[in-house]
Every structure is written in structure tokens, then in C-alpha cells.
């Protein structure tokens, strides 16, 4: 049998395939054996291993199960997310995987509407303006837009999470795209506030130093009540999985909620900005 030589350094896709082959061969399995374990054909396995076929998220999860590495630090799902969303900051692809399974999501954002609440038009303006500056490619911009929709699916699952959103006033003040894009986005925020599993507040500029955060942050509570957080600057992201490190952030978030105007007052502010009366 002719075994095709692999070149894992040639692309992320090739590295993924080479690792699948290594894990399989380390276990003494033939491609037919992995195919039986995952529900894919041996032809499909071969195409992924040799880099001729792009793996899917489902494929990554199935090989994780087959190799018994679902709960390890280096899953194929994690590698797939890093490959699929290579333009994103470090830690963010892994964070998104946990975000979709969280029972409570608390986020604070500055300057832009957070992805979980963005309309498709707002997300498109944001991603394509980044591509126009040359920071990412047009293809990566399209991936970011698709990721927004993927993340928002978590909000409408059968048992949706509780979502607490705190927006710096700059989020609703900063225009994005044509006026109709921003108008629709502000309307989306009002609709979000009306959902039974959400809470929306705006931290006004006048809060000044009483705001405990200077950068965006998200705190996740998982089904086992463990805590995780994700924070980022313009150039760096950090995903924290150690609950003891996240507790101070959760405490600060509760303090921010107590200091900020109520949801009713915040919705009034959003509507006033939308109408141009504030």
C-alpha cells in the first residue's frame, strides 16, 4: 500500500490531518478501524489525513470521542476552532466552545456591541471594516460574521442560559455603518432586554471611576457551577479556567450591576439615543 507522505507544516489543515494519522497509528488502528469508531468512511478518513478534505466540527468531536481525549487540554475540537478562526485572538476559539454550554453568561463590553447581541448587518460592517484596514482577509471577515451567528444559537437552545449584559455607554453612542444599521442594532438591544432569560444595563459615562473594568470581560458559569472568564485587549486574549481566579471578577461584576442604572432606565436611554433626544 502506498502511504502518502504528509507535510504538517504546510497548512493548519495538513497539521490536523497529520495528527489524526499519528493518533490512529499510535493505537495500531487502520483507517477502517477509525472509520468504524467515528461513523465516517475510510475514504473520508484518508482525505482528512492527507489534507484533501477540510475537517468539520462534527468530525473533530467524533475523533475526540474515538481517541478518548474529550476532556483533555489538546482536543481536536480545540485544534479545529483554532484552524477555523485563525484570525481571532488567542484563547477565544476555546472560550466559544464553553460559551455555548454555559448556564450563565455575564459580559461587559466597551466601544462595540458584543457579538452575542449583534445584528447580521452590524457584524458585517464591523468585520469588513477590519478587513478593509488590512488587519484580516476578506475570507476571515466572512468567518467572523458566520461565528457571530453560530454563537447566538446558544441563546435560543432548548435550555437557554441566563445572560447578563453590561454595556459601556460608548457601545450605544458609537455609530457603525449607515444610520439604519445602528437603528436596527439599538432596536435589537431593546428586544434582547425583553427576553425572560436576559438582563441588560448600560453603564453611563458619568459612572467614571466607579466602573471596575477598563476592558471587555466575560464570565461564564457552567452546569457544575465552575467559573471561567475571557478578557481581551486589542492584541491579546486570555481565557481563564481556574475558578479561584475568576471569583474576584464575578464580585466586581456584581458591584458594577449594583452601581449601574436599572434595565428599565437603560432601555429608556437606548430609546432616547435611537431617537436622537439624548
BALUM-731092 format. One line per 5 residues: number of its first residue (from 0); for each residue x, y, z of C-alpha. Coordinates in steps of 0.001 Angstrom, whole numbers. Layout:
REM BALUM-731092
NUM) X Y Z | ...
This chain:
REM BALUM-731092
0) 0 0 0 | 1276 3449 -910 | 1186 5715 2119 | 1192 9369 1144 | 3877 11446 2825
5) 2395 14191 4984 | 3678 17733 5329 | 2085 19038 8543 | 3933 22366 8327 | 2354 23254 5005
10) -1003 24385 6463 | -3209 24096 9572 | -5389 21653 7636 | -2378 19454 6889 | -1285 19603 10540
15) -4758 18486 11636 | -4692 15536 9221 | -1177 14500 10200 | -2165 14481 13850 | -5225 12312 13129
20) -2978 9789 11364 | -456 9816 14237 | -3125 9286 16901 | -4633 6481 14846 | -1337 4734 14171
25) -230 5112 17806 | -3247 2958 18690 | -2489 418 15975 | -5695 1216 14100 | -6184 1111 10358
30) -8292 3765 8663 | -11178 1294 8561 | -10998 971 12349 | -11200 4725 12926 | -13990 4906 10358
35) -15998 2370 12341 | -15395 4318 15568 | -16464 7674 14131 | -19206 6805 11643 | -17220 8139 8680
40) -15960 6127 5712 | -12329 5104 5445 | -12164 7204 2273 | -13219 10242 4290 | -10629 9467 6975
45) -7939 9217 4284 | -8976 12524 2717 | -8756 14336 6078 | -5427 12737 6987 | -3836 13757 3699
50) -5258 17280 3828 | -7503 16798 781 | -10683 17399 2790 | -11317 20096 5385 | -12482 18531 8682
55) -15781 19656 10162 | -16597 20408 13790 | -18603 17162 13953 | -15608 15198 12633 | -13314 16785 15228
60) -15694 15871 18034 | -16089 12291 16777 | -12335 11644 16667 | -12013 13147 20165 | -14517 10546 21362
65) -12837 7749 19424 | -9388 8598 20804 | -10726 9185 24325 | -9413 12742 24621 | -12661 14707 25016
70) -11672 16102 28406 | -8005 16672 27639 | -6328 20019 27088 | -5483 19276 23437 | -8668 18095 21778
75) -9198 18003 18035 | -12204 20276 18586 | -9853 22898 20030 | -7459 22472 17104 | -10370 22758 14661
80) -11543 26022 16244 | -8014 27439 16144 | -7780 26481 12470 | -11271 27701 11542 | -10951 31005 13346
85) -7253 31644 12958 | -7770 35422 12791 | -9165 35511 16322 | -7226 36304 19463 | -5560 33568 21474
90) -7969 31737 23765 | -11113 32939 22014 | -11905 29779 19982 | -11632 27663 23154 | -13781 30172 25043
95) -16516 29987 22383 | -16759 26227 22875 | -17504 26694 26579 | -19759 29704 25985 | -22145 27504 24017
100) -22559 25205 27038 | -22646 27799 29841 | -25738 28139 32056 | -24966 31768 32915 | -23135 34371 30824
105) -22084 37743 32208 | -20390 40176 29875 | -19132 43741 29914 | -18276 45475 26656 | -16698 48791 25673
110) -16977 50585 22334 | -18864 47994 20280 | -21985 45878 20692 | -20916 42389 21839 | -21134 39546 19345
115) -23968 37770 21161 | -26212 40796 20533 | -25038 41973 17105 | -27397 42093 14141 | -26004 40494 10949
120) -25676 43956 9374 | -23757 45370 12348 | -21474 42309 12429 | -20831 42652 8703 | -19873 46335 8959
125) -17537 45606 11860 | -15789 42618 10239 | -15450 44104 6768 | -14111 47403 8088 | -11400 45384 9843
130) -10626 43631 6554 | -10558 46969 4725 | -7815 48146 7082 | -5823 45054 6155 | -5931 43556 9662
135) -7641 40400 8378 | -8532 38947 4974 | -11988 39114 3387 | -12335 35359 3981 | -11509 35805 7664
140) -14056 38611 7859 | -16708 36274 6477 | -15689 33670 9074 | -16140 36224 11851 | -19619 37067 10574
145) -20533 33381 10495 | -19152 32913 14003 | -21490 35615 15340 | -24489 33623 14107 | -23018 30398 15492
150) -22554 31917 18946 | -26038 33436 19023 | -27558 29991 18508 | -26669 29314 22169 | -29245 31897 23234
155) -32147 30013 21639 | -31306 26437 22586 | -33881 24346 24459 | -32479 25359 27850 | -31072 28834 27174
160) -28544 30375 29566 | -29168 33366 31789 | -27417 36256 30054 | -26410 39421 31899 | -25104 42205 29660
165) -23442 45399 30818 | -22645 47903 28069 | -20437 50930 28451 | -22324 53960 27102 | -19813 54129 24249
170) -21364 50955 22808 | -24653 52685 22051 | -23098 56042 21157 | -20540 54902 18600 | -22116 54912 15103
175) -21476 51837 12992 | -22286 51837 9275 | -25268 53666 7827 | -27864 55128 10237 | -30324 52305 9544
180) -27727 49744 10654 | -27301 51424 14028 | -31047 51981 14411 | -31729 48278 13867 | -28938 47376 16281
185) -30347 49551 19055 | -33780 48060 18421 | -32210 44623 18795 | -30882 45615 22231 | -34372 46602 23358
190) -35760 43270 22114 | -32980 41424 23930 | -33904 43154 27199 | -37461 41837 26889 | -36415 38177 26856
195) -37215 36189 30040 | -33627 34938 30469 | -31756 38221 29988 | -30750 41394 31818 | -29400 44455 30015
200) -27838 47508 31662 | -25878 50490 30350 | -23018 51925 32397 | -23155 55690 31663 | -20028 57804 31238
205) -20846 59628 34461 | -20056 56481 36479 | -16401 57338 35885 | -14043 55586 38278 | -16882 53565 39795
210) -16634 51164 36884 | -14341 48284 37936 | -13419 47223 34395 | -11475 49119 31738 | -11525 46328 29144
215) -14191 43903 27891 | -14690 40805 30011 | -16974 37776 30046 | -17622 35432 32978 | -19146 32007 32341
220) -20866 29769 34872 | -21004 26131 33771 | -23549 23479 34733 | -21292 22227 37559 | -21089 25855 38848
225) -17443 26175 37858 | -16396 29627 36645 | -14418 30686 33577 | -13564 34086 32175 | -12351 35619 28958
230) -10785 39072 28688 | -9035 40780 25828 | -7195 43871 24710 | -6636 44943 21116 | -3791 42462 20629
235) -4222 39739 23233 | -6914 37470 24629 | -6816 35460 27850 | -9085 32548 28725 | -9043 31636 32435
240) -10390 28236 33535 | -9362 28372 37204 | -12453 29306 39231 | -10497 30816 42125 | -9008 33356 39707
245) -12444 34223 38319 | -14238 34829 41645 | -12813 38388 42084 | -14049 39244 38581 | -17514 37942 39400
250) -17549 40024 42588 | -16562 43140 40636 | -19267 42392 38069 | -21911 42234 40819 | -20655 45576 42127
255) -20967 47065 38648 | -24526 45783 38315 | -25435 47385 41635 | -23922 50763 40628 | -25357 50940 37107
260) -28864 52154 36201 | -31640 49553 36139 | -32653 47699 32995 | -35736 49926 32636 | -33618 53080 32859
265) -31062 51599 30474 | -33715 50749 27869 | -35041 54311 28170 | -31526 55610 27489 | -31168 53361 24424
270) -34501 54546 23033 | -33536 58181 23612 | -30233 57678 21780 | -32123 55942 18987 | -34493 58891 18633
275) -31697 61439 18928 | -33155 63007 22063 | -30206 62206 24333
